[in-house]
Amino acid sequence: MNAKHILYLVFPFAVGFVAQMFMKIPDTSYWFYIWLLCLASVFIFVKMILPYQEQKFNAINSIDYKGAMDEKNREEKPYTYIVGLHMVVFVGLIILYFTN
C-alpha cells in the first residue's frame, strides 16, 4: 500500500471531520458526513480511478496482452478493497440509522 491508497482510505473520515468542524450545522452528526463521503468515494472510484487504470495500461484495446491486464489488476486491487470497505461503512450506517 502506498500513500495514494492510504489517502483514499482515510478520505471520507478526514474530510467528514473537517466538514463537521467548519460547517457546524445543527442536528448533523459526524456520521452523516461519513455516509455522504463514502458515497462520494464510490463515485470517485467508478468515474475517476477505474478509467485512469484502464487508460494507463491500455487494457481495453482490442489487441490486449496478458501482462497489461495482470499489472492493471495488481495496481487496482487495493483500491477495490478500499472502496469495498467504504461501501460496508455506507450500508452499515444506513442500517444503524433505520434501527435506531
GROMACS elastic network, one bead per residue, 0.5 to 0.9 nm:
[ bonds ]
;  ai    aj funct       b0    kb
    1     4     6  0.80200   500
    1     5     6  0.59515   500
    1     6     6  0.70685   500
    1    78     6  0.71144   500
    2     5     6  0.55056   500
    2     6     6  0.64937   500
    2     7     6  0.87734   500
    3     6     6  0.51009   500
    3     7     6  0.60084   500
    3     8     6  0.85329   500
    4     7     6  0.50957   500
    4     8     6  0.61675   500
    4     9     6  0.85653   500
    5     8     6  0.50944   500
    5     9     6  0.60781   500
    5    10     6  0.88023   500
    5    78     6  0.68781   500
    5    79     6  0.66490   500
    5    82     6  0.79262   500
    6    10     6  0.62974   500
    6    11     6  0.84020   500
    7    10     6  0.54772   500
    7    11     6  0.58836   500
    8    11     6  0.51355   500
    8    12     6  0.80671   500
    8    41     6  0.80421   500
    8    79     6  0.79092   500
    8    82     6  0.75873   500
    8    83     6  0.87288   500
    9    12     6  0.75215   500
    9    13     6  0.83751   500
    9    79     6  0.84707   500
    9    82     6  0.59239   500
    9    83     6  0.80530   500
    9    85     6  0.85924   500
    9    86     6  0.81175   500
   10    13     6  0.54023   500
   10    14     6  0.59097   500
   10    15     6  0.82700   500
   11    14     6  0.54664   500
   11    15     6  0.58804   500
   11    16     6  0.81166   500
   11    37     6  0.78461   500
   11    38     6  0.86245   500
   11    41     6  0.79618   500
   12    15     6  0.54226   500
   12    16     6  0.57060   500
   12    17     6  0.84491   500
   12    33     6  0.77484   500
   12    34     6  0.55074   500
   12    35     6  0.81300   500
   12    36     6  0.81649   500
   12    38     6  0.57879   500
   12    40     6  0.82829   500
   12    41     6  0.72251   500
   12    86     6  0.82441   500
   13    16     6  0.51114   500
   13    17     6  0.61962   500
   13    18     6  0.87322   500
   13    30     6  0.88007   500
   13    31     6  0.88943   500
   13    33     6  0.82519   500
   13    34     6  0.59163   500
   13    37     6  0.79529   500
   13    38     6  0.86668   500
   14    17     6  0.51489   500
   14    18     6  0.62959   500
   14    19     6  0.85818   500
   14    34     6  0.88355   500
   15    18     6  0.50190   500
   15    19     6  0.59303   500
   15    20     6  0.85055   500
   15    33     6  0.81055   500
   15    34     6  0.81600   500
   15    37     6  0.77936   500
   16    19     6  0.50339   500
   16    20     6  0.61387   500
   16    21     6  0.85979   500
   16    30     6  0.63317   500
   16    31     6  0.77844   500
   16    32     6  0.82033   500
   16    34     6  0.53621   500
   16    35     6  0.87761   500
   16    36     6  0.85458   500
   16    37     6  0.70335   500
   17    20     6  0.52741   500
   17    21     6  0.62781   500
   17    22     6  0.88116   500
   17    30     6  0.64799   500
   17    33     6  0.78443   500
   17    34     6  0.82881   500
   18    21     6  0.51235   500
   18    22     6  0.62538   500
   18    23     6  0.84491   500
   19    22     6  0.53396   500
   19    23     6  0.57332   500
   19    24     6  0.79963   500
   19    30     6  0.83858   500
   19    33     6  0.72825   500
   20    23     6  0.54587   500
   20    24     6  0.56646   500
   20    25     6  0.75802   500
   20    28     6  0.80222   500
   20    29     6  0.74014   500
   20    30     6  0.60403   500
   20    33     6  0.73589   500
   21    24     6  0.59681   500
   22    25     6  0.88315   500
   24    27     6  0.89737   500
   24    28     6  0.78759   500
   25    28     6  0.57650   500
   25    29     6  0.85689   500
   26    29     6  0.83675   500
   28    31     6  0.82729   500
   28    32     6  0.65645   500
   28    33     6  0.82157   500
   29    32     6  0.54555   500
   29    33     6  0.71758   500
   30    33     6  0.54648   500
   30    34     6  0.64663   500
   30    35     6  0.88300   500
   31    35     6  0.60298   500
   31    36     6  0.86001   500
   31    93     6  0.75387   500
   32    35     6  0.50388   500
   32    36     6  0.63204   500
   32    37     6  0.86215   500
   32    93     6  0.84515   500
   33    36     6  0.51079   500
   33    37     6  0.60241   500
   33    38     6  0.84479   500
   34    37     6  0.51208   500
   34    38     6  0.59711   500
   34    39     6  0.85673   500
   34    89     6  0.84026   500
   34    90     6  0.78841   500
   34    93     6  0.87969   500
   35    38     6  0.52710   500
   35    39     6  0.64502   500
   35    40     6  0.87418   500
   35    86     6  0.88726   500
   35    89     6  0.75176   500
   35    90     6  0.53742   500
   35    91     6  0.85961   500
   35    93     6  0.67384   500
   35    94     6  0.81529   500
   36    39     6  0.52167   500
   36    40     6  0.62810   500
   36    41     6  0.86779   500
   36    90     6  0.81398   500
   37    41     6  0.59415   500
   37    42     6  0.86472   500
   37    86     6  0.88307   500
   37    90     6  0.88762   500
   38    42     6  0.64888   500
   38    43     6  0.87659   500
   38    83     6  0.81822   500
   38    86     6  0.52646   500
   38    87     6  0.66635   500
   38    89     6  0.73674   500
   38    90     6  0.59233   500
   39    42     6  0.53125   500
   39    43     6  0.65174   500
   39    44     6  0.88037   500
   39    86     6  0.78170   500
   39    87     6  0.75022   500
   39    90     6  0.69307   500
   40    44     6  0.61329   500
   40    45     6  0.85785   500
   41    44     6  0.50225   500
   41    45     6  0.61418   500
   41    46     6  0.86700   500
   41    83     6  0.68557   500
   41    86     6  0.72062   500
   41    87     6  0.87497   500
   42    45     6  0.50315   500
   42    46     6  0.61986   500
   42    47     6  0.84913   500
   42    83     6  0.60808   500
   42    84     6  0.86172   500
   42    86     6  0.75401   500
   42    87     6  0.74321   500
   43    46     6  0.52444   500
   43    47     6  0.58626   500
   43    48     6  0.78919   500
   44    47     6  0.53458   500
   44    48     6  0.52808   500
   44    49     6  0.65828   500
   44    50     6  0.87761   500
   45    48     6  0.56754   500
   45    50     6  0.61082   500
   45    51     6  0.88054   500
   45    79     6  0.76528   500
   45    80     6  0.82704   500
   45    83     6  0.71110   500
   46    49     6  0.63391   500
   46    50     6  0.56111   500
   46    51     6  0.75067   500
   47    50     6  0.66304   500
   47    51     6  0.65883   500
   47    52     6  0.87791   500
   48    51     6  0.57115   500
   48    52     6  0.61281   500
   48    53     6  0.87584   500
   49    52     6  0.51353   500
   49    53     6  0.62035   500
   49    54     6  0.86744   500
   49    76     6  0.84425   500
   49    79     6  0.82127   500
   50    53     6  0.51685   500
   50    54     6  0.61980   500
   50    55     6  0.86024   500
   50    76     6  0.77675   500
   51    54     6  0.50271   500
   51    55     6  0.60240   500
   51    56     6  0.83818   500
   52    55     6  0.51522   500
   52    56     6  0.58873   500
   52    57     6  0.86734   500
   53    56     6  0.50504   500
   53    57     6  0.63485   500
   53    58     6  0.82230   500
   53    59     6  0.83229   500
   53    72     6  0.63896   500
   53    73     6  0.88167   500
   53    75     6  0.80457   500
   53    76     6  0.70970   500
   54    57     6  0.56417   500
   54    58     6  0.56828   500
   54    59     6  0.53500   500
   54    60     6  0.64880   500
   54    69     6  0.89640   500
   54    72     6  0.73248   500
   55    59     6  0.69382   500
   55    60     6  0.76850   500
   56    59     6  0.79668   500
   56    72     6  0.82090   500
   57    60     6  0.84154   500
   57    68     6  0.55871   500
   57    69     6  0.74042   500
   57    71     6  0.77924   500
   57    72     6  0.62557   500
   58    61     6  0.57275   500
   58    64     6  0.76276   500
   58    68     6  0.73347   500
   58    69     6  0.86838   500
   59    62     6  0.83979   500
   59    63     6  0.86805   500
   59    64     6  0.59941   500
   59    65     6  0.78162   500
   59    66     6  0.89579   500
   59    68     6  0.62505   500
   59    69     6  0.59398   500
   59    72     6  0.76559   500
   60    63     6  0.83181   500
   60    64     6  0.69385   500
   61    64     6  0.55042   500
   64    67     6  0.87441   500
   64    68     6  0.74454   500
   64    69     6  0.78308   500
   65    68     6  0.58395   500
   65    69     6  0.68719   500
   66    69     6  0.52027   500
   66    70     6  0.61611   500
   66    71     6  0.86157   500
   67    70     6  0.51573   500
   67    71     6  0.61172   500
   67    72     6  0.84748   500
   68    71     6  0.51866   500
   68    72     6  0.59801   500
   68    73     6  0.85023   500
   69    72     6  0.50638   500
   69    73     6  0.60612   500
   69    74     6  0.85344   500
   70    73     6  0.51758   500
   70    74     6  0.61577   500
   70    75     6  0.87646   500
   71    74     6  0.50518   500
   71    75     6  0.63074   500
   71    76     6  0.84888   500
   72    75     6  0.52996   500
   72    76     6  0.59331   500
   72    77     6  0.84834   500
   73    77     6  0.58421   500
   74    77     6  0.55419   500
   74    78     6  0.79918   500
   75    78     6  0.68789   500
   75    79     6  0.79163   500
   76    79     6  0.54606   500
   76    80     6  0.63374   500
   76    81     6  0.89787   500
   77    80     6  0.50207   500
   77    81     6  0.63752   500
   77    82     6  0.87182   500
   78    81     6  0.51619   500
   78    82     6  0.61929   500
   78    83     6  0.86637   500
   79    82     6  0.50527   500
   79    83     6  0.61003   500
   79    84     6  0.84207   500
   80    83     6  0.52928   500
   80    84     6  0.61067   500
   80    85     6  0.86934   500
   81    85     6  0.62822   500
   81    86     6  0.87350   500
   82    85     6  0.50444   500
   82    86     6  0.62905   500
   82    87     6  0.86720   500
   83    87     6  0.61553   500
   83    88     6  0.86263   500
   84    87     6  0.50512   500
   84    88     6  0.62708   500
   84    89     6  0.87228   500
   85    88     6  0.50626   500
   85    89     6  0.63088   500
   85    90     6  0.85830   500
   86    89     6  0.51153   500
   86    90     6  0.60941   500
   86    91     6  0.87007   500
   87    91     6  0.60999   500
   87    92     6  0.82829   500
   88    91     6  0.52607   500
   88    92     6  0.58507   500
   88    93     6  0.84669   500
   89    93     6  0.60257   500
   89    94     6  0.86092   500
   90    93     6  0.53317   500
   90    94     6  0.64584   500
   90    95     6  0.88547   500
   91    94     6  0.50581   500
   91    95     6  0.62312   500
   91    96     6  0.86197   500
   92    95     6  0.51014   500
   92    96     6  0.61149   500
   92    97     6  0.85253   500
   93    96     6  0.50038   500
   93    97     6  0.60032   500
   93    98     6  0.86600   500
   94    97     6  0.51019   500
   94    98     6  0.63536   500
   94    99     6  0.86580   500
   95    98     6  0.53459   500
   95    99     6  0.61351   500
   95   100     6  0.86669   500
   96    99     6  0.51856   500
   96   100     6  0.61498   500
   97   100     6  0.55121   500
